[in-house]
Amino acid sequence: MRIKFRWLIAATLFLINISTVYAQDAGEPFYPRYEETFEGMPICAPGIYLIHPADCLPMGPSQTLTNWAKKGLTLPLKPLPASHPDASYLDLDQRYAKLNLPPGVQAAYYPDIESAVQGLGAVSTLPIGETLYVAYKNVSYYEGNPYVQNERGEWLRASPAEFSNFQGLLLNRPPENDFGWIVDLANPRRKPSYNALIVNEQLIPKTVVQVYDRVEAAGTTWYMIGLGKWVERRYIRVVSPRVSPPEGIENGRWIEINLFEQTLTVYEDSRLMFATLIGSGYDPYYTQPGLFPIREKKEFETMTGAFEAGKADYYLLENVPWTMYYDGPRALHGAYWRVKFGYELSHGCVNISVGDAHWLYDWAVVGDWVYVWDPSGKTPTDPAFYQAGLAF
């Protein structure tokens, strides 16, 4: 009886320490396969284990914390190593006004404010158009209506306009993970699903977020921006720092335009140093993908013209600041008439906030590379599609 009892104990211990799995092919006998277990090893103390420990099992809380850390998410959450450029880049010795005219009405310049109020004695007129902005020196009001005076001393009816104070980010060191901006009012969800619970937190446009993970679900991309916080693609624009320069760039210095994300990034010594939102060309006025050198810089540039045959879409944009031409008529420039960025907005140029355009203008030199690409592949790449006409 003692022998049988000892055998039973030995067999039990053997089964505890060894997992036996049987497999059988057709017509073949069973053969045992032995798999080692972790019997006897303790659970690791809660922590991050990027290298698998030999004396404990990183399970439970440790496994969760380690998985988060691999995505750049640690507790407490690390701040993004970035700051806004100095506010002085927003300073601009220019004032702008928008011509708010009914369709088909022609704007006119007058020698004095009395003539402008009466609408008599015009010295010149502008073509009928859609996007009309002028630079002005003085403003006066008559019965609540604004009239502005330009540098030539002429007056016309126009409404003073403020430009966006949006500024991008200067990176102090390489970020550990992707980051970006919220571009529309958004409420995160607990999981990457439209059926998931909504977090009681509303994110406003221009909010900077870090991105710790991304998954494809329900026909879109979901981005993890915090613990139990996911937002879908339409609410966010993301910067994924490069680890090597694009093909053709050997000096480690370039400006990169991502047409899908609507972002601009700046690299020096192959290190990301600046990032911001832009507005590139929409269909059919796409911004052309490719690699281009900056060929000309202009502190201020007046842009005017029309695309349609009948010139019904005439535009006038006086004193556009911080303009850098790189691809025919297409340029990087400040867009004082834009109130938001992160969307396709322009007629081919890369529209940037005034403050960011100023910073970029000071950093860049003629000959610097501009790399434009669309990771979605939706932007036409055939050079024949792009004419040497106009852009803004």
Salt bridges, closest charged atoms under 4 A:
GLU35 OE2 - ARG33 NH1 2.42
GLU151 OE2 - LYS137 NZ 3.96
GLU154 OE1 - ARG152 NH2 2.81
GLU176 OE2 - LYS78 NZ 3.53
ASP178 OD2 - ARG214 NH2 2.76
GLU201 OE1 - LYS229 NZ 2.79
ASP213 OD2 - LYS71 NZ 2.93
GLU232 OE1 - ARG234 NE 3.00
GLU256 OE1 - ARG242 NE 2.72
GLU261 OE1 - ARG233 NH1 2.80
GLU268 OE2 - ARG253 NH1 3.77
GLU296 OE1 - ARG295 NH1 3.62
GLU296 OE2 - LYS298 NZ 3.84
GLU301 OE2 - LYS298 NZ 3.44
ASP327 OD2 - ARG330 NE 2.77
ASP362 OD2 - HIS358 NE2 3.59
ASP368 OD1 - ARG253 NE 2.89
